[in-house]
C-alpha cells in the first residue's frame, strides 16, 4: 500500500509551469522572443499578437499550460499602455492557459492597478 503524500506535496505527470522573467520582456519584440524560446514555439512563429494566440492555442491543445511571469511589473514596461491591454486580450483568447503575474516586493499594488486599467480598456468581454 502506498503511503499518502503530505498535503504540500504533489506528484504528477503534468508539465511543470513555465517561468518567464519579465525583466527580459520590456518590449513586445522581446516578449515574443522570450516566450517563443520558453515554450519552444515552431520556427514559423510570426512574432506578433495573432501568432502568439495561435502558438499558445497549439500548445494548450496538447494539455494545460501554466505560465508564471516573474517581475511582472516590468512586463511590456517600455511599451505604450495599450500593448499590455493587447497582451491580456490575447491571453484571454487561449483556453487551457493559466497565467500568474508575480510582482517583486513593493510592486504588487501598482501591478494590480495596471492590470485593472488594462482589463477596463479591454475589447474582449
N, C-alpha and C positions, 0 to 999 in steps of 0.2 A: 504494500500500500504506500502511496506517495504522501509524504508529509505536506500539509497545506503551507502555502507561502505566506509570509507576513504581509499585512495589508499595504506596505510601502513598496513591495517588490512585485514586478510583473515579468513573466516570461512569455514571449510572443514571437510569432513569425512575421509580424507586420514590419514594414521597413522603418528604420529609425527616422526621427524628424530631421529635416534638412535645416541647417542653420545658416542664415545669410547675414553677413556683417554689413549693416547699413553705412558704416563709415567708408565703405568702398562703393557705395551706391548713391552718391550725392547728386548724380545726373541720371537722366533716363538712359542714356547710352551706356553708362557704367552699370546700371541696374540690369539692363538686358544682357550684358556680357557676363556679369556675375551669376545671375540666375540660370543662364544657359549652361554655364560650366557646372554649377552646383547640381542641377537636375539632369545633366547630360542630355540637353536638347539636341536634336539632329542638326547636322551641318546646314540644312536649308532654313533654319530659324531666321526669320526676317528682321529681327531687332526692332520691332515696333509693337504697339499695343495689341493689334489684332493677332499678330503672330504669337505674342505672349499667351493670349487666351487660347489659341489653337494648341500650342505645345503643352500648356498646363492641363488642358482638357484631355489631350492624348495621354499625359502622364497619369491623370486620375482615372482614365479608363482601365488602367492596369491595377488600380486599387487606390484607397485613400492616400492623400499626400498631406503631411503636416509640415508647415513652413514656419520656422521661428525666425523673426527678424530682430537680431541683437542691435542695440544702439539705434533703435527705430526713430529716435528724434532727429537723426541725421539723414533719414531716407528721403531722397529727392530734395534735399535742403538747398541745393544750388539751382533748382528749377522754379519757375513761377508756381504759385499755389494750385492752379488748375491741374497741373501734372499729377499731384498727389491725389486729387479727386479722380482723375482718369485712371490711376493705378487701382484705387479702391473699386471703381466701377468695373474694371477689367477682372479683378479678383472675384467680384460678386457673380460674374457670369460662369465661374468654374465650379461645377458640382464636385463634391468629394475632396475639396480643399479646405483645410483648417489653417488659419494664419494667427500667430501670436506676435504682437508687437511688444517687444521688451525694451523699456527705456532705461537709460543709466539713472542712478540715483539723482534725485532732484529735477528730473526732466519729465516725470510721469504726467503731471498736471498739464504742462504745455503740450505734450503729445496727445493727451485726451482732448484738449481744446482743438488742436489741429485736425484730429480725426473727426470730431464733431462738426467742425466747419466744412470739412471735405464731404462728409455724408449729407450735410444740409444742402450742399451745392450739387449733389449727385443727380444725374439724369436718369438713374435706374431706381425704380421703386422697390 
